[in-house]
Amino acid sequence: MENKFLIDLSIKYGLDSAHVSKLVDMIYQCGLEEVDGREAQRIANYICEMNILDKPAEEVVEELRLKGFIQE
């Protein structure tokens, strides 16, 4: 894991590598291809702040859609 943003998140929220992988996967499921982008970081911060990383990915993506993070 060489992404500074993901390293900072993992330290701040105590994420292990499995959680970071799931977080990155959720970002990709939102239709974003770059984890370094501003929108991806906004989504990752929201997921961690709201402590919803352990929810099923489908529920998280739906919540992000309802909150306006994902444009269709």
LINHUPE-V734661 format. One record per residue. N is the residue number from 1. PSI is psi in whole degrees, -180 to 180 (NA if undefined). D_CENTER is the distance of its C-alpha to the mean C-alpha in Angstrom with 2 decimals. Layout:
n=<N | N>
psi=<PSI | PSI>
d_center=<D_CENTER | D_CENTER>
This chain:
n=<1 | 2 | 3 | 4 | 5 | 6 | 7 | 8 | 9 | 10 | 11 | 12 | 13 | 14 | 15 | 16 | 17 | 18 | 19 | 20 | 21 | 22 | 23 | 24 | 25 | 26 | 27 | 28 | 29 | 30 | 31 | 32 | 33 | 34 | 35 | 36 | 37 | 38 | 39 | 40 | 41 | 42 | 43 | 44 | 45 | 46 | 47 | 48 | 49 | 50 | 51 | 52 | 53 | 54 | 55 | 56 | 57 | 58 | 59 | 60 | 61 | 62 | 63 | 64 | 65 | 66 | 67 | 68 | 69 | 70 | 71 | 72>
psi=<109 | -2 | 116 | -41 | -46 | -36 | -45 | -43 | -43 | -36 | -47 | -42 | 3 | 40 | 138 | 178 | -32 | -40 | -40 | -41 | -42 | -40 | -46 | -42 | -42 | -37 | -43 | -38 | -22 | -2 | 9 | 140 | -16 | 124 | -21 | -12 | 158 | -44 | -42 | -40 | -36 | -44 | -46 | -43 | -44 | -47 | -45 | -44 | -39 | -4 | 47 | 14 | -29 | -6 | 158 | 143 | -38 | -40 | -41 | -46 | -40 | -42 | -42 | -38 | -45 | -33 | -4 | 12 | -27 | 122 | 135 | NA>
d_center=<14.86 | 16.18 | 13.37 | 14.33 | 11.15 | 9.44 | 12.82 | 12.99 | 9.84 | 11.30 | 14.59 | 13.83 | 12.21 | 14.17 | 11.65 | 13.62 | 13.16 | 12.50 | 9.51 | 8.14 | 9.25 | 7.72 | 4.08 | 5.74 | 7.63 | 5.58 | 5.11 | 8.74 | 9.67 | 9.14 | 11.81 | 10.53 | 12.26 | 11.56 | 8.70 | 11.30 | 11.73 | 11.79 | 10.02 | 6.92 | 7.24 | 8.09 | 5.22 | 3.11 | 6.67 | 7.33 | 5.45 | 7.17 | 10.16 | 10.83 | 10.66 | 9.55 | 7.79 | 11.34 | 11.96 | 12.61 | 10.06 | 12.64 | 12.76 | 9.16 | 9.54 | 12.94 | 12.08 | 9.91 | 13.01 | 15.35 | 13.96 | 14.41 | 11.05 | 12.12 | 15.67 | 17.85>
